[in-house]
Amino acid sequence: MDKKIVEVKNLRKGYNEVTAVDNLSFEIYENEIFGMVGPNGAGKTTTIECVEGLRNKDSGEIKILGLNNPETDGDLKTKIGIQLQESSLPERIKVREAMEMFSSLYPRTIDWKDLLAKLNLTEKVNSYFRELSGGQKQRLFIALALINDPELLFLDELSTGLDPQARHTMWDLIRDIRNEGKTIFMTTHYMEEAERLCDRVAIIDRGKIVALDTPQNLVQSLGKEMRVIFSLENDFPLENFKKIEEVTEVEKIGDRIVVHGEGEEFVYRVISLLMSNKMKFREIKIEQPNLEDVFLALTGEKIRE
Amino acid sequence: MEKFFKIFTIEMKLFFRDFTSTFFTLGMPIMLLLLFGSIYGNKPTPVFGGLGSVDVSVPADFAIIIVVAGIMNLPITIVSYREKKILKRFRCTPMNPSMILFAQFVLNILVGFFGAAVLILLGKLIYGLRFPGSIFQTALAFLLSCASIFSLGFFLASILKTVRSVSAVSFILYFPMIFLSGATLPSEFLPKGILKFSQFLPLTHVVNLLRGIWAGKSWGLFNKEIIILVGIMIFSVLISIKIFRWE
């Protein structure tokens, strides 16, 4: 079994009698990317900040990097790196100054110039914080979180506010950081991000973990059902699809037809049926289940953006 | 110590990069000195006990520096650092975030001393400023005033949560304090009613103490001022420690 970096048992935390996190237990292993996904307000930030030691838990146990009291053990902060969901720096601090200042706070650091180069910020070294774009600010905060060469990196809603291209660049970067041997604990409300990036995912809803596994296993737990979605130029009785053995369900949503089914020949049979009847189809799309569907199946709700 | 020096240096650069704080703390008192100096000159007069107008307005201008640093710079910076979650970011490091507050405190005191030195220098060069008291005693009175007014600023930063509210309160306190405490217009020229009201302004006691010690009077004459300033400090610090939040 891999080495456990974080162990959380029966964590509970509430604010003014509203329970934010209820009896959570999970573990994080060395060198994995562990993700916590769920809608805003599900309790992700509360959980991650309790583990970081920024918030006091009401009850439960947290063991992190061999330490039992993240709230009080000052030594912990030298071994972890934190990217907060929401933070900023003084408007007129230069990137260089921020790196120098945060470097001076740790007993052991890596060269911040190398870090900036890796994060593609070298040419911004003399820019003020307020002149940076959203993506650059986010990368600077990751640089600050890596400045002490931490064993464990926390990323809270890493890609919120980034455009899709910046988000993909960020994902590559996080994979590189993991490949250097670090362990990552991240939260996100983007199911796609969790699916592409995380080795294991805890799905959290209303302060409770409703599922915890690899993204592949979570998706497979839904069965192997696929969907073929298309629209037709002419009418075609939906019953005809049900004659195909592999089809489980047919729906009409607006002017689009959604055929559910499974099996290797399923897609082929649906399309052959259309072609043999000389039906013209448009905008055809084949969908396989993803984490979004897992969340829907487990909670009965769509994840809120 | 190295950490503190690094943080202090950067906070100092940030201070001087901000036009508003630099102008109100250092520029305004200089402008007031030049304005009143050019109107009234610095001839000795019995109204000021044998001193000139500039001789009494320089120590009063010190009070303006102290109130801008303590009631505006300090609480607005601290609240904006909290509101923008900069303090929270420092909590993610091994450093005790109090160091930021301490750096701000020291920075504003040093800026205050710098501003006071500039006023003395300009007063001497342009108006032949008279300084009957001792530099050391005056510096001590200046420090006591900073400690008291800065604590009040820290108290504001503890009870007010947003930059908007703390800026509004700062300005509301700032204007009556600089005009009615004797810091701009000497108290000798203020009507009786206003003098009564001004007893409720902390800055009035700062002005009285600084002017007195500057003029070479003994500390024993200012027991009331000292008690009030120390009282404000103790009250503010105790309440702040109890209610200050990093987030």
Interface residues (C-beta under 8 A of the other chain):
Chain A: E52 L54 G74 D75 K77 T78 I82 L84 E86 S87 S88 L89 P90 R92 I93 E97 E100 M101 F102 S104 L105 Y106 P107 L144 A145
Chain B: E2 K3 K6 I7 I10 K13 L14 R17 D18 Y81 K84 K85 I86 K88 R89 F90 R91 C92 T93 P94 M95
